Amino acid sequence: MATTTNDAVVATHGLTKRYPNGITAVDGLDLVVRRGEVYGFLGPNGAGKTTTLRMLLGLIRPTAGTATVAGGAPGTPDSLTKVGAIVEAPAFYPYMTGYDNLRLLAIYCGVPVKRVDSALDAVELTPRARHKFSTYSMGMKQRLGIAAALLKEPEVLILDEPTNGLDPQGMADVRNLITELGKGDRTVLVSSHLLGEVEQMCTRIGVIRKGKLVAEGTIDELRGASTLMIRAQPADQAMAVLSSELGADKIKLMDGSAFSLNVDFARAAELNRRLVQAGVDVSELRESERSLTEVFMELTGTESGL
Amino acid sequence: MRALSGELFKTVRRPSVWVCVIGLMAAAVTIGYAIPWLIETFPPAGSSRGLPPGTTLADFKVALYPANFVRQTLQNWSTLGGVFALIVGVLLQGSEYGWATIKTLYTQREGRIVMLLGKLGALAVVVLVLAVGLFAVDALASGGAAAIDGKSLEYPDFQLIVKGVGAIYLIFGFWALFGFTLATLFRQSAMAIGLGLAYALVIEVIIFTLIGSLGGDWVKEIQQWFPLANTGYLASSFGRVALRGLETGGLAPYRDATHAVSVLLAYVVAFVLICSVLLRRRDVTN
């Protein structure tokens, strides 16, 4: 999908946040999230994800750069009316019920109170809706947060690590919910440091490291082209054959007898034949894909969250 | 309007706000009427010592009767009642930081200034409840005391009562906004309540007591611009309780009610401006 100005629902240009103590949390970020996609904002802890999302919601003022969210400047009524959000842990009034908390937000947003029931249904929280927020488990709080974000029937959902603190079942439920919410025209921008989560939910990913966007694309684009893995002996003879067929720049010797070839898998049979004809024993031949974890570690210089 | 409706919706559901309202009413009845009435009706032995000749503690009960309830309410509660208002002001703003709900507030629809105005509107309503409730409770208590003692149930003019409510509303409004501003400044409740109470009950009094010992009118010239002095001027402008034809209490206030109202209103405006600037400019990081 080509990026055009028209279908960019969230766009930042040179977005920067520098704190008075000299720390640059976000550094010249250029980000484009298109209408209808579930965009994963991926990065290790402290990479600048939450700061970015806070700037997109107008909670933090950028030091430099610009941002547009749903056609308006962050934090303005033009933008906020079309945006639902959870930033870090969902925050509600502990002395009120879940239902009353959503009623309150309906009043603030000027949306019909009857939407409260449908939002609670969407996150399957209706049975506990009349209980005080302070009695909710972490999972219920998170679901109430998502219900609150849905209340405005927003064009854009901005969710900051929405599965934080959830048990595996809760995480799976929230992931499924986000995938559902992302269907159709609605745009979802979800931050996470969990690769598996992003891989399951997102149609496109941006990777942030030390406040800079270091990669952006679909999961396949980030993984890059698949490679052909061959294990053959004797290795020097195999290397000679493969070099003459492909050129040395497309061959990477992995260990004593394993080669990673940067070629299309369709050439596997042909290469196998050449090696065998040259007297080389081929013991393994398969397509090899880089995992997203490997990509993430390469890009961020860290270990992933999973 | 949406912001005000929302703030009122959550404020009336908040138990701690009602604790403050009911706490003030309960204190008004017990400290302002029940305990003094008991002491003055059943004076302990030797309690007349130090009083003017021919005067007993029972003579002081005149302060508890309806004719004096406006003066009595203002004298008793301009500072102590202000403390309750200060706590309400702190709670309404400080808790938003404590619960991190400030980020929820600012990601709904309206801008920060509109949300602030909504919150100030709700605070104004709660302070009005405090002021009217206090006067209502004191009116009832004074009537009760007079009825028990078989004294006159004659209340002051309605106009004076309204002026009294207005005066205490301004005083409470000042304290509530003081608390609100401290909570905004420190982004929390604990520090704001601590400092607010310290100021209301100790700091200004100590400073001017110490400086006052140096003597000279220049101290009063400075003091006239400080809040506690002005709440005192305003409360005293309603006069003091006449005991057997003589006014009780000390000297006449240094400045009149007009001065006090002007200074307190200036503080109110300054607090609103400070909160607006702080909320507009600062990042929400919690």
Interface residues (C-beta under 8 A of the other chain):
Chain A: R54 L57 G58 L59 I60 R61 G75 T76 P77 L80 T81 V83 A85 V87 E88 A89 P90 A91 F92 Y93 P94 Y95 M96 D100 R103 L104 L105 I107 Y108 C109 G110 A148 K152
Chain B: R2 A3 S5 G6 F9 K10 R13 R14 P15 W99 A100 T101 I102 K103 T104 L105 Y106 T107 Q108 R109 E110 G111 R112 R281 D283 V284 T285
